[in-house]
Amino acid sequence: MLSCGQCNKMNCPVCCSAHPKDLINLRQIPVLCNVLWPTAEAAQTAPRGDMQLMFCRSCGHVFNAAFEPALMAYSPEYENSLHHSPRFQHYAEELARDLVERHNLRDKDIIDIGCGKGEFLSLLCEMGGNRGLGFDPSYVPGPTVSPRIEVVLDYYSEQYANRQADFVMCRHVLEHIAEPIEFVKRVRRSIGNRMETVVFFEVPNALYTLRDMGIWDLIYEHVSYFSASSLARLFVNCGFDVHRVQETYGGQFLTIEARPTTTPQGILHTEAKDLTAMAADAEAFAQRYTEKVAEWTAKLENLYTQQQRVVVWGAGSKGVTFLNVIRPACVEYAVDLNPRKHGMFVAGTGQRILPPDSVQGYNPQVVLVMNPLYEAEIRATLESFGLRPQLWCV
């Protein structure tokens, strides 16, 4: 699993430390929750794998020791875009504007490793008049793709080292990589001696899972859950100076900004304090996880007994995990803004995914909001349909 050659799957993939703390074990969860299925039967027989979630006491990293890379197969059917949400689109636009201003990204060359559908790369290129090169085997061109970008239907590797850039970014990809050390070292080697190149990565925040109990973000696709300390340590050990690590998007994401160096300066000074707090969260995690699952199982069993009409709003990672862990009998449908999901079925449990306007005919009495950041947006949409169900933030 690790590139150092001395470690096994039970060692931390960031610092190679042995004897991590066992957090929880999840058996037979969908391998690709962001691949949807054309029938309920196909969804219910989707490939599955196990999660053995571990916490590294040395660097604060959380990882799945049972991860099997051979089970992963990304293709154009993989759909995890969040840009259909006005709330998320606002976040993306503000982030792009901030990066353009602080790093003077105007008339520059930008590489996006794992560019998805190209939405964010297009934003950066349109805002700053930049030239974008994206890499993603699951890329499908959409109406918002800028003519300023080119996308290679391949994984980023050293064979593309001749394509240099002023700004290299990678958003929500690193957590999918079984060997993060080798991946970040590959990025460093590809940059070479261009020491002014800025590197920007964005990942889910492990603290949101441990501290805030964002347990519905636990998916098989993510072998890694980075903390500020483990993310900084990874980049320093791979030849970068880390200039900035911060929580974003309501604490759900982490971003890191770094530049290549030949003399890394060490780990962020906040690491010891962060590790102490994370260790306490890790100690309590298994019990808190069990309690939260039991709480929501009881709530939804009660709704089923009352014959309430219930929908899950959000058929992304959170919604798929929630449905597979709780398996609520009262939830017949999931709702999502993304038109590529409409008419498809949720991996593992098989609920049909509806567009928002379909709820007018169904008239749910309870809507389970999978991300509390979207509560106001969802409420406004429902009220525009003349509906006022209860909204429960999960």
N, C-alpha and C positions, 0 to 999 in steps of 0.2 A: 504493500500500500504506500510506503514512503520511499522517497528518493534517496535517503541516506544509506540504504542498503543494510543497516544494522537493526532495523525496527520491524515489528510485526503489527498486525491489525489492532492489537490492544494498546499499542503505543500512540501517544498523541501525534497527529499528522502535522502539527506545527512545530513543536519543540522536541519531539521524539521521547518525551519522558514516559517512563513505565508506571504501571499501577495507578491508572486513573480511577476516579470514583464512579461506580455504577449508579446511574440515575433511574431509568425505567427501561423496560423491554416491551416493545409492541410487536405482536406477531401477525404476519400475513396482511400487511397493509398494501394498498396499491403502489406499484413501482413508479408509475407515471400518473400523478393525479391531474396533470395539465394536458393529458391526452384524453379526449372525450370520445364517446362511442356511439355508433349509429342506432343501436338497439339496447334495450334494457338487459337482454340476455347476454349480449357481448360485454356490456359494462360490468355485469356481475361476475363474469369469468375473466376479468382483466388480470394480467400478470401481477403477482404479489411477492413481497419480500419481507424480511424481518428488520427491526430496528433495535439495536442495543446501544442506548444513548449513554455516553460517558462524559465525565467532567475532568479536565486536566487541572490538577492543583498547582502546577508549575506556571502555566501561562494563561489559565482561564478559558481555554478552548473547550467547546462542546462538540462531540462528533459521534457518528454512528459506526461502532466497531464491527457491525454485521454487514456493512455496505458491500455490495457485489457490483463492481463496475460493468461486468458482462451483461447485467440485466438492463442496462440503460441503452436506449436507442432513440436519439433525438431525430425528428423528421419534421417536414412542414405541417404535420398534424399536431405538433406540440404548440399549444396556445396559452401563453401566460401574460399577454399584454393587458395592462391596466389603464391604457390611455383613453378608453371609452368613458371613464369616470371624469366628470368635470373637476371633482376634488383632486384626483390624482393628476389630471392634466395641468391644473394650477400649480401643483407642487413641481411638476417637471419643468414648466415654463420658468418658475422662479429659480429653480436650481440651474437651469441653462443660462439664464440671465446673470446669475451670480458668477458662474464659471467664466463666462465671456468677459465680464467686467474685471474680475480679480486677476485673471491670467491673460488679459488682452488678446483674446482669441478672435482676431480679425485678420482675414486673409491668411489663415494658417492651415496646416495639414493635420487632420484628426483621424486617428485610428480608433475604432470601436470594436472591442473583442467580445463577440456574442451580442450582436446589435439587435437581435430580435426582429421585429418588423421594421426597424429603422427609424422609429418615431423620434427618439431622443437625439440621435445623430443628425437627423433632419433639422431639429430645432436649433442645435448648435451651429449648423452650417448656414441656415437662413438668418439667424440673428447676427452672426459675425461675418458673413460673406466668406465662410471657410470651405474647404474641400474635405469631404469625408470618405473614409474607406472602412466598410464594415465587414466583419467575418461572422457568418452564422449559417450552418447547414439547414436550419429550419426556416430560413427567411422566405417570406411570401410578400411580394410588393403590394402596397396598399395605396389608397388615394392621397395620403398625407406624406408620401415619400418625396423628398426634395430631389430635384435634378442635379443638385450639387454632390450627391453621394453615389458611390459605387459599392456594391455588396458582392463579396466572394462567398459562394455556397460551400464553405469549407471551415474546418476548425483552424484557428490561428496557430501557426507554428513557425519554426525558424526558416522554413523555405520562403517565407515572406519577409525576411529580415531586410531585404533591399527596399521595402516600402517604408520609408522613415516618416516620422511625424513629429510635430511640435507638442502634441497633446495626445496621450494614450489613455483611453478609458475602458472600463470593464464593469458593467453594472449587472448585478444579480446573476453572475456566472461562477465566481470563485467558490461559492458554497456547494456547487455541483461537482467540483473537481476532486477526485480521489487522492491526488498527489499535489497539494497546493504548493509545496516547496519547489518542486520541479517546474510547475506552471509559472510561478512568479520569477524564478530564475531564468526561465525561457524569455519572459518579457524583458528582463534586465539584459540578457545577452543580445536580444534583438535591437535594443536601443543603442548598444555599443558605447561610444565615447561622446554621445550627444547629451552632455550633462545638464543642459537647460530644458530638456524634455520633461514635461509635467505628467505624472501618472495619477490617475483618479480611479478609485474602485468604490463600488457601493455594494453592500451585502446586508442581509438580515441581521438584526442585533440580538445576540444571544441573551443579553440582559433582559430584553423584552419578554423572552420565553421564561427565564428563571425568576426574574424579579416581579414582572407584571403578569405572569402566568398566561402569556400568549401561546398556549399549548396547541392551538389549532394550526400554528405555523410549522409543526413537526411533520415533515413529509419525507418520503424515501429519497426523492431527488436530491435533497440536501444532505450530503455527507458531513458537512461542517456548519457550525454555528459560531461565528466569530464574536469575541468580546473586543473592546478597545485594546486591551493589553495583548491578546493573541494576534490581532490583526497587525498592530504595530511591530510586534516581535517578528512576525513572518517577513515583513518588508525590510526591516533592518538586517535580518539574517540573510536576505537575498540580495543585498547590495544597494539599498536605498536609504536616503535620509528622509525621515518622516516629518512633515511640517504641520500636519493637521489631521486629527481624528475627531469626529463629532457625531452625535446622534441626530437623526433627522426624522421627518415624517412621524411626529408624535412618539419618538423613541423607538419606532419599529425598524429603522434602518441605521446603519453605520456607514459613514464615508471616510475615506483616507486619501490624503494628498501627499505625494512624495516625489523626490527627484533622485536620479541615479547618482551614486557616489562611489569612490574607491576607498573611502574611510568612513563607514557607518558610525554614528555617534552614540548609539545605544538606545535603550527602550524609553518610552515616555515616563516621566517622573511620577505620574499618577498610578503606575501599575500596582505597586504594593497595596495601596488603599483599595483599589478596584478589586484586586484578587481576594482580599479579606472579606469584602462585602459579597462577592460572588460565591465564595466558599460557603458562607452562611446561607445564601439562597439555595445553593446546591444541596446542602444538608437537609433542607426542608422540602425540597422539590417533590420527591416521590409521594410523600403524604399529601401535599397540597394538590398534586396532580390527581390522585385518587379521589380526593374530596370534591374537586371541581367536576370531574367526570360523573361522580355519583349525584351531585347536585343537579346537573343538567339532564341526566337520565331520568331522575325523579320528576323534574319539571315537565319533560316531554311525555312521560307516561301519564301524567295527570291530564295534560292536554288531549291525549288520545282517549282517555276515559271519558272526558267531557265532549268528545267528538268535535273538537275545534279544528277549523281549517287553518293549516300552518304551512308557510313557505320559508325556505332559506333564501336570503337575498345575498348573492355572491357565490358563484360556482367556480371560484378559483381555489387556491391551495387551502385556505381556511375552511371554506364550505365543504370541500371534499373530505378533509380530515375530520371535521365535526361529524359529518354524516356517517363516516366509516367507524368512528370511535363510539358514538352514541347509538347509531342505527335506530333512529326514531320511527316508530310505526305511523306517527301522525303527519309526517312530512311526505307529501306526494310529489311536490315540485320544488325545483330550485329556480331562481330568477337571476339573470345576469344582463348587463348592458351590452356585452360583446356579441355582435351579430354572428360571429363565427361559431358561437356556442349554441345558438338557438336550435331547438329540435334535436340536440344531441343528449347523451345520457351520462350521468355521473359515474366515474370509475369506482367499482367496488359495490355500490349500493343501487345504482340504476335509476335514480330519479330523473325525470325528464326536465330539461332546462328550457325555460320560457323567456321570451322578451318581456320587458316591464309592462307593456300595455296589455298583455294577456291576463294580468291579475285582475283586470276590471271584471271579467266574466267569472273568475273564480272567487273573488271577494274574500280574501283570507281574513281571519279574525286575529291572527298573530303573525308577525313578520320577524324572523330571526335575522338580525343585522350582524353579519360576520365580521365586519370591521367597524368599530365605533366611530372612526373618522368619517364614515359615509352616512351617519345617522341623519344629519340635517338634509343632505342631498336626497336620501331615500324618502324621508318624510315629505319633502316638497313634491317629489314625483308622485307619490301616492295621493297626496291632497289634490294634485292637478287632475287625477282621475276621479275625484270625489270620494276617495276611500280614506278612512281613519282607523285602521287596525291598531292594535297594540304593537309597539316596536320594542323588542327585547334585544339589547346588545349582548352578544355572546362573547 
